Amino acid sequence: MTDVSADMVKSLREVTGAGFLDCRKALSENNGDLEASVDWLRQKGIMKAGKKSDRLAAEGVISLFHGNDKYAILEVNSESDFVSKNDTFRSLVSDLMGALVSADLTDDASVNDFLKCDLPVSGKDISTVLAEAIARIGENIVIRRFKRVRVADNQMVFPYLHGKFTDSLGKIGVLTTLSLDTNVSDLDDAKRSDLLAFGKSLSMHVAASKPIAITSNDLDPNIVRRESDVLTEQVKESGKTGEMVDKIVQGKMRRFFEEVCLLEQKFIMDQTKKISDVLQEKSIDLGVTVSVSDFTRFEVGEMSSAAS
């Protein structure tokens, strides 16, 4: 059996909020595997899904860019909140965003690919610039993730930033893409204005409600499988057996999809309607079909929050 150190228990407690003894037992039962221990605690009903398990111990900022039909979102992490508020750090993030917008990167480019690009303001590659910034600031700085959004003639992208530090930096950033069955240029000013207001409210919803996919079909099968396995063990732990287990799990999975799938969520502006209902109503109002084709939600320190 794996020896469970105090640091291992501390890490699990930070992630789950569970007690010391429960965390120690979970780690012992799962050979020190943090992710398996999180699932074990959920199965035992000791923690709830999403309490803290979707967060990393990281500070930093989310940067948003929109202009000239270009959209980008970037997360840069620091070790402390103190550094994330530092003007030098924020200036660095601004320079990194400038490089991201202008870089010759493919749609599937990784952070490592981005690190090889040059920073226009210095002519140095980004990995070198980061190393110099780390030495100067005295704290580790990491480019966590990014996304650039391409816009077609029949699409509009709606940026939203929550917990703003500046007009382009905050704690939560969202880019939501709506697609129409006509070109945006075909809309009159009134319809375009209506759609702008609606798109902003939808991005605010994404920021607040934390969806991880547009529909259940878009969810990572591994996420669905893991959730189903955890819920099945929970139900069995409660003493249910046979067909009753399957029925209860099916009901819980429906509620799970309603929580994490954008079109199944209740609209924050009107809790009597799902997002799918609101989209249908907006399509009727505008006389054009409106659908969500993509969204990206970055929150500082979270594990993952993007959908395509």
Secondary structure, DSSP 4 states (H G I P E B T S, - for coil): -----HHHHHHHHHHH---HHHHHHHHHHTTT-HHHHHHHHHHTTSS-TTSSTTB-S-EEEEEEEEETTEEEEEEEEES-HHHHT-HHHHHHHHHHHHHHHHS---TT--HHHHHTSBPTTT-SBHHHHHHHHHHHHTS-EEEEEEEEE---TTEEEEEEEES-SSSSEESEEEEEEEEESS-GGGS-HHHHHHHHHHHHHHHHHHHHH--SBSSGGGS-HHHHHHHHHHHHHHHHHTT--THHHHHHHHHHHHHHHHHHBGGGSEETTEEEEEHHHHHHHHHHHHTS-EEEEEEEEEETTBS--EE-
